[in-house]
Amino acid sequence: QGEIVGIYGKSGVGKSTLAKVLCGVQKADGGAVYLEDKLLCSAKTPYDRKLGVQIQMVYQQPYATLDPRQTLYDGFLELIHYHHFAKSKAEALRLTHDLLEEVGLERDILFHLPHQISGGEAQRIAIARCLLFQPKLLILDEATSMLDVMTQANVLALVRRVMKKRGGSVMLISHDEGLVPYFCNSVYHFENFQLKEHENP
């Protein structure tokens, strides 16, 4: 709890596969995954969807998770309504405004379509949507690799601040060997398809 864990390694070695297993997108070939001592999934046990909502992932391409024909506000409303996060439209609007404030965005961005916002803003929207689920673990799968250095630093600082305040953990998956040790408390290295704890020199 409260840890920022980094996982790095070359492309194709299994980093994103690990993230997909944790989110229930891909079945594990072996072993088991536990979330706070509760079995989330294993090679023999189906993924526990109810428990798994506490793990959320921010992807490399934030625009891919947004409907290009839908305003950002309608996207939030759809999510909130589907998962019963609010009892009324007014409550849903308040919740959305609170999330925007938490990720440092102005309210008027809600009236924009996805193609009308920047990459950094799109990632903040993606993070806000994940926060709806009150995640215990937020996974960033190469989530800042498409951003410039300054925007990348701002987004990572935001994630660290928000998840620390909420008492959750962060898993940063990246091929950037310099970024991961700088941002994370503990680091693991994927090498020859094996996950090993990385020791900083």
C-alpha contacts under 8 A as a table, 3 or more apart, distances in Angstrom:
res1	aa1	res2	aa2	distance
1	Q	136	K	7.88
1	Q	167	G	6.65
1	Q	168	G	5.87
1	Q	169	S	5.53
2	G	163	M	7.39
2	G	164	K	5.85
2	G	167	G	5.55
2	G	168	G	5.24
2	G	169	S	4.68
2	G	170	V	7.64
3	E	168	G	7.74
3	E	169	S	5.06
3	E	170	V	6.45
3	E	184	C	7.90
3	E	185	N	6.40
3	E	186	S	7.76
4	I	160	R	7.72
4	I	169	S	5.87
4	I	170	V	4.69
4	I	171	M	5.90
4	I	172	L	7.34
4	I	183	F	7.61
4	I	184	C	4.90
4	I	185	N	5.34
4	I	186	S	6.77
5	V	169	S	7.87
5	V	170	V	6.14
5	V	171	M	4.78
5	V	172	L	6.17
5	V	184	C	5.41
5	V	185	N	6.03
5	V	186	S	5.06
5	V	187	V	5.74
5	V	188	Y	7.69
6	G	171	M	5.75
6	G	172	L	4.74
6	G	173	I	6.02
6	G	174	S	7.68
6	G	180	V	5.44
6	G	181	P	7.09
6	G	183	F	7.87
6	G	184	C	5.52
6	G	185	N	7.65
6	G	186	S	6.19
6	G	187	V	4.47
6	G	188	Y	6.05
7	I	15	K	7.12
7	I	171	M	7.33
7	I	172	L	6.13
7	I	173	I	4.82
7	I	174	S	6.35
7	I	180	V	7.20
7	I	187	V	5.83
7	I	188	Y	4.81
7	I	189	H	5.72
7	I	190	F	7.13
8	Y	15	K	7.14
8	Y	173	I	5.84
8	Y	174	S	4.92
8	Y	175	H	5.05
8	Y	176	D	6.81
8	Y	177	E	6.46
8	Y	180	V	7.06
8	Y	187	V	7.82
8	Y	188	Y	6.60
8	Y	189	H	5.16
8	Y	190	F	6.12
9	G	13	V	6.76
9	G	15	K	7.23
9	G	174	S	7.10
9	G	175	H	5.20
9	G	176	D	7.94
9	G	177	E	7.62
9	G	189	H	5.77
9	G	190	F	4.89
9	G	191	E	6.56
10	K	13	V	5.98
10	K	175	H	5.74
10	K	190	F	7.62
11	S	14	G	7.80
11	S	15	K	7.90
11	S	175	H	6.93
12	G	15	K	7.48
13	V	190	F	6.60
13	V	191	E	7.19
13	V	192	N	6.98
13	V	193	F	5.40
14	G	17	T	5.01
14	G	18	L	6.19
14	G	190	F	7.27
14	G	193	F	6.29
15	K	18	L	5.34
15	K	19	A	6.66
15	K	173	I	6.58
15	K	174	S	7.92
15	K	190	F	7.17
16	S	19	A	4.94
16	S	20	K	6.15
16	S	141	D	6.72
16	S	173	I	7.56
17	T	20	K	5.03
17	T	21	V	6.21
17	T	26	Q	7.30
18	L	21	V	5.18
18	L	22	L	6.29
19	A	22	L	5.09
19	A	23	C	6.24
19	A	57	M	7.95
19	A	139	I	7.28
19	A	141	D	7.32
20	K	23	C	5.09
20	K	24	G	5.95
20	K	25	V	4.84
20	K	26	Q	5.24
21	V	24	G	5.08
21	V	25	V	5.96
21	V	26	Q	4.83
21	V	27	K	5.79
21	V	28	A	5.96
22	L	25	V	7.78
22	L	33	V	7.39
22	L	52	G	7.91
22	L	55	I	7.37
23	C	26	Q	7.75
23	C	52	G	6.55
23	C	55	I	6.31
23	C	56	Q	6.93
23	C	57	M	7.46
24	G	27	K	6.72
24	G	47	Y	5.88
24	G	49	R	7.60
24	G	52	G	7.34
27	K	42	S	7.90
27	K	43	A	6.98
27	K	47	Y	7.89
28	A	31	G	7.21
28	A	32	A	7.65
28	A	41	C	7.76
28	A	42	S	6.12
28	A	43	A	5.11
29	D	43	A	5.35
30	G	42	S	6.67
30	G	43	A	4.78
31	G	42	S	5.78
31	G	43	A	6.15
32	A	39	L	7.37
32	A	40	L	7.64
32	A	41	C	5.79
32	A	42	S	4.01
32	A	43	A	6.67
33	V	39	L	6.13
33	V	40	L	5.44
33	V	41	C	5.39
33	V	42	S	6.14
34	Y	37	D	5.48
34	Y	38	K	5.20
34	Y	39	L	4.48
34	Y	40	L	5.12
34	Y	41	C	7.19
35	L	38	K	5.23
35	L	39	L	6.46
35	L	40	L	6.09
35	L	51	L	7.99
39	L	42	S	7.74
39	L	48	D	7.86
40	L	47	Y	5.82
40	L	48	D	5.31
40	L	51	L	6.71
40	L	52	G	6.74
41	C	44	K	7.86
41	C	45	T	5.42
41	C	46	P	5.65
41	C	47	Y	4.51
41	C	48	D	6.38
42	S	45	T	4.86
42	S	46	P	6.85
42	S	47	Y	7.42
43	A	46	P	7.82
47	Y	52	G	7.48
48	D	51	L	5.46
48	D	52	G	5.84
49	R	52	G	4.77
49	R	53	V	6.38
50	K	53	V	5.93
51	L	54	Q	6.13
52	G	55	I	5.51
53	V	56	Q	6.62
53	V	133	F	6.57
53	V	135	P	7.07
54	Q	133	F	6.52
54	Q	134	Q	6.57
54	Q	135	P	4.20
54	Q	136	K	5.22
54	Q	137	L	6.50
55	I	135	P	5.39
55	I	136	K	6.12
55	I	137	L	4.85
55	I	138	L	5.98
55	I	139	I	7.45
56	Q	130	C	5.79
56	Q	133	F	7.72
56	Q	135	P	6.13
56	Q	137	L	6.47
56	Q	138	L	5.06
56	Q	139	I	6.15
57	M	130	C	7.11
57	M	138	L	5.68
57	M	139	I	4.48
57	M	140	L	5.90
57	M	141	D	7.09
58	V	62	P	7.24
58	V	123	Q	7.62
58	V	126	A	6.30
58	V	127	I	6.42
58	V	130	C	7.46
58	V	138	L	7.47
58	V	139	I	6.12
58	V	140	L	4.98
58	V	141	D	6.34
58	V	143	A	5.99
59	Y	62	P	5.86
59	Y	140	L	6.38
59	Y	141	D	5.38
59	Y	142	E	6.77
59	Y	143	A	5.05
60	Q	140	L	7.89
60	Q	141	D	6.15
60	Q	142	E	5.15
60	Q	143	A	4.00
60	Q	144	T	6.55
60	Q	145	S	6.86
60	Q	146	M	7.05
61	Q	64	A	5.68
61	Q	65	T	7.69
61	Q	143	A	7.21
61	Q	146	M	7.93
62	P	65	T	5.68
62	P	66	L	7.16
62	P	119	G	7.63
62	P	122	A	5.79
62	P	123	Q	5.58
62	P	126	A	6.14
62	P	143	A	7.93
63	Y	66	L	5.25
63	Y	67	D	7.95
63	Y	68	P	7.92
63	Y	114	P	6.58
63	Y	115	H	7.91
63	Y	122	A	6.53
64	A	67	D	7.66
65	T	126	A	7.65
66	L	70	Q	7.83
66	L	72	L	7.89
66	L	75	G	7.35
66	L	114	P	6.65
67	D	70	Q	5.33
67	D	71	T	8.00
67	D	75	G	7.35
67	D	114	P	7.39
68	P	71	T	7.86
68	P	113	L	6.44
68	P	114	P	5.67
68	P	115	H	6.93
69	R	113	L	6.87
70	Q	74	D	6.14
70	Q	75	G	6.37
70	Q	113	L	6.15
70	Q	114	P	7.74
71	T	74	D	5.29
71	T	75	G	6.36
71	T	110	L	6.53
71	T	111	F	5.66
71	T	112	H	5.42
71	T	113	L	4.58
71	T	114	P	7.04
72	L	75	G	5.01
72	L	76	F	6.36
72	L	109	I	7.43
72	L	110	L	4.85
72	L	111	F	6.37
72	L	112	H	6.15
72	L	113	L	6.13
72	L	114	P	6.85
73	Y	76	F	5.17
73	Y	77	L	6.22
73	Y	96	T	7.99
73	Y	110	L	4.63
73	Y	111	F	6.30
74	D	77	L	4.97
74	D	78	E	6.06
75	G	78	E	5.22
75	G	79	L	6.43
76	F	79	L	5.25
76	F	80	I	6.10
76	F	96	T	6.92
76	F	129	R	7.08
77	L	80	I	5.09
77	L	81	H	5.91
77	L	89	K	7.90
77	L	92	A	6.67
77	L	93	L	7.86
78	E	81	H	5.24
78	E	82	Y	6.04
79	L	82	Y	5.23
79	L	83	H	6.21
80	I	83	H	5.45
80	I	84	H	5.76
80	I	85	F	4.98
80	I	86	A	6.39
80	I	92	A	6.70
80	I	132	L	7.81
81	H	84	H	5.06
81	H	85	F	6.61
81	H	86	A	6.97
84	H	87	K	6.98
85	F	92	A	7.49
85	F	132	L	7.74
86	A	89	K	7.47
86	A	91	E	5.67
86	A	92	A	5.29
86	A	95	L	7.89
87	K	91	E	6.53
87	K	92	A	7.49
88	S	91	E	5.17
88	S	92	A	6.20
89	K	92	A	4.93
89	K	93	L	6.15
90	A	93	L	5.09
90	A	94	R	6.32
91	E	94	R	5.10
91	E	95	L	6.17
92	A	95	L	5.08
92	A	96	T	6.14
93	L	96	T	5.05
93	L	97	H	6.13
94	R	97	H	5.10
94	R	98	D	6.14
95	L	98	D	5.13
95	L	99	L	6.29
96	T	99	L	5.15
96	T	100	L	6.24
97	H	100	L	5.10
97	H	101	E	6.24
97	H	107	R	6.39
98	D	101	E	5.18
98	D	102	E	6.22
99	L	102	E	4.94
99	L	103	V	6.39
99	L	128	A	5.63
99	L	131	L	7.50
99	L	132	L	7.84
100	L	103	V	5.27
100	L	104	G	6.07
100	L	105	L	5.06
100	L	106	E	6.69
100	L	107	R	6.77
100	L	125	I	7.66
100	L	128	A	6.65
101	E	104	G	5.00
101	E	105	L	5.79
101	E	106	E	7.02
102	E	105	L	7.80
102	E	128	A	7.82
102	E	162	V	7.22
103	V	124	R	5.98
103	V	125	I	7.79
103	V	127	I	7.57
103	V	128	A	6.49
103	V	158	L	6.73
103	V	162	V	7.83
104	G	124	R	7.91
105	L	109	I	7.30
105	L	121	E	7.62
105	L	124	R	7.75
106	E	109	I	5.99
107	R	110	L	5.97
108	D	111	F	5.94
108	D	112	H	7.75
109	I	112	H	5.45
109	I	117	I	7.94
112	H	116	Q	5.98
112	H	117	I	7.17
113	L	116	Q	5.45
113	L	117	I	7.33
114	P	117	I	5.79
114	P	122	A	7.27
115	H	118	S	7.81
117	I	121	E	6.06
117	I	122	A	6.43
118	S	121	E	5.14
118	S	122	A	6.10
119	G	122	A	4.99
119	G	123	Q	6.25
119	G	146	M	7.91
119	G	147	L	6.77
120	G	123	Q	5.19
120	G	124	R	6.37
120	G	147	L	6.74
120	G	151	T	6.15
120	G	152	Q	7.78
120	G	155	V	7.34
121	E	124	R	5.04
121	E	125	I	6.20
122	A	125	I	5.03
122	A	126	A	6.16
123	Q	126	A	4.92
123	Q	127	I	6.16
123	Q	143	A	7.67
123	Q	155	V	7.70
124	R	127	I	4.99
124	R	128	A	6.13
124	R	155	V	7.16
125	I	128	A	5.01
125	I	129	R	6.19
126	A	129	R	5.17
126	A	130	C	6.36
127	I	130	C	5.08
127	I	131	L	6.25
127	I	159	V	7.90
128	A	131	L	5.02
128	A	132	L	6.67
129	R	132	L	5.41
129	R	133	F	7.78
130	C	133	F	5.88
130	C	134	Q	7.56
130	C	135	P	7.24
130	C	138	L	7.78
131	L	134	Q	5.20
131	L	135	P	6.34
132	L	135	P	7.98
135	P	138	L	6.24
135	P	168	G	6.70
136	K	167	G	7.52
136	K	168	G	4.57
136	K	169	S	6.06
137	L	168	G	5.77
137	L	169	S	4.77
137	L	170	V	5.57
137	L	171	M	7.17
138	L	163	M	7.99
138	L	168	G	7.58
138	L	169	S	6.32
138	L	170	V	4.86
138	L	171	M	6.28
139	I	170	V	5.82
139	I	171	M	4.69
139	I	172	L	6.05
139	I	173	I	7.45
140	L	143	A	5.07
140	L	144	T	7.88
140	L	170	V	7.52
140	L	171	M	6.16
140	L	172	L	4.90
140	L	173	I	5.96
141	D	172	L	6.39
141	D	173	I	4.84
141	D	174	S	6.67
142	E	145	S	5.42
142	E	172	L	7.45
142	E	173	I	5.68
142	E	174	S	5.02
142	E	175	H	7.60
143	A	146	M	7.47
144	T	147	L	5.41
144	T	152	Q	5.42
144	T	155	V	7.57
144	T	156	L	7.91
145	S	148	D	7.99
145	S	152	Q	7.56
145	S	174	S	7.97
147	L	151	T	6.02
147	L	152	Q	5.53
148	D	151	T	5.47
148	D	152	Q	5.94
149	V	152	Q	5.02
149	V	153	A	6.18
150	M	153	A	5.19
150	M	154	N	6.31
151	T	154	N	5.04
151	T	155	V	6.13
152	Q	155	V	5.25
152	Q	156	L	6.19
153	A	156	L	5.26
153	A	157	A	6.08
154	N	157	A	5.16
154	N	158	L	6.11
155	V	158	L	5.02
155	V	159	V	6.26
156	L	159	V	5.10
156	L	160	R	6.18
156	L	183	F	7.82
157	A	160	R	5.13
157	A	161	R	6.15
158	L	161	R	5.19
158	L	162	V	6.05
159	V	162	V	5.26
159	V	163	M	5.95
159	V	170	V	7.95
160	R	163	M	5.53
160	R	164	K	5.97
160	R	170	V	7.59
161	R	164	K	5.29
161	R	165	K	6.22
162	V	165	K	5.22
162	V	166	R	6.27
163	M	166	R	4.94
163	M	167	G	5.92
163	M	168	G	5.00
163	M	169	S	6.31
163	M	170	V	7.23
164	K	167	G	5.06
164	K	168	G	6.13
164	K	169	S	7.38
165	K	168	G	7.84
172	L	180	V	7.15
172	L	184	C	7.73
173	I	180	V	7.98
174	S	177	E	7.56
174	S	180	V	6.97
176	D	179	L	5.45
176	D	180	V	6.51
177	E	180	V	5.81
177	E	181	P	7.18
178	G	181	P	6.27
178	G	182	Y	6.65
179	L	182	Y	5.28
179	L	183	F	6.26
180	V	183	F	5.41
180	V	184	C	5.84
180	V	187	V	7.06
181	P	184	C	5.37
181	P	185	N	7.43
181	P	186	S	7.45
181	P	187	V	6.38
181	P	200	N	7.61
184	C	187	V	6.58
186	S	197	E	7.99
186	S	198	H	7.75
187	V	197	E	6.15
187	V	198	H	5.33
187	V	199	E	7.65
188	Y	195	L	6.28
188	Y	196	K	5.35
188	Y	197	E	4.35
188	Y	198	H	5.00
189	H	194	Q	7.98
189	H	195	L	5.64
189	H	196	K	5.22
189	H	197	E	6.19
189	H	198	H	5.78
190	F	193	F	5.86
190	F	194	Q	5.42
190	F	195	L	4.58
190	F	196	K	6.38
191	E	194	Q	5.29
191	E	195	L	6.51
191	E	196	K	7.40
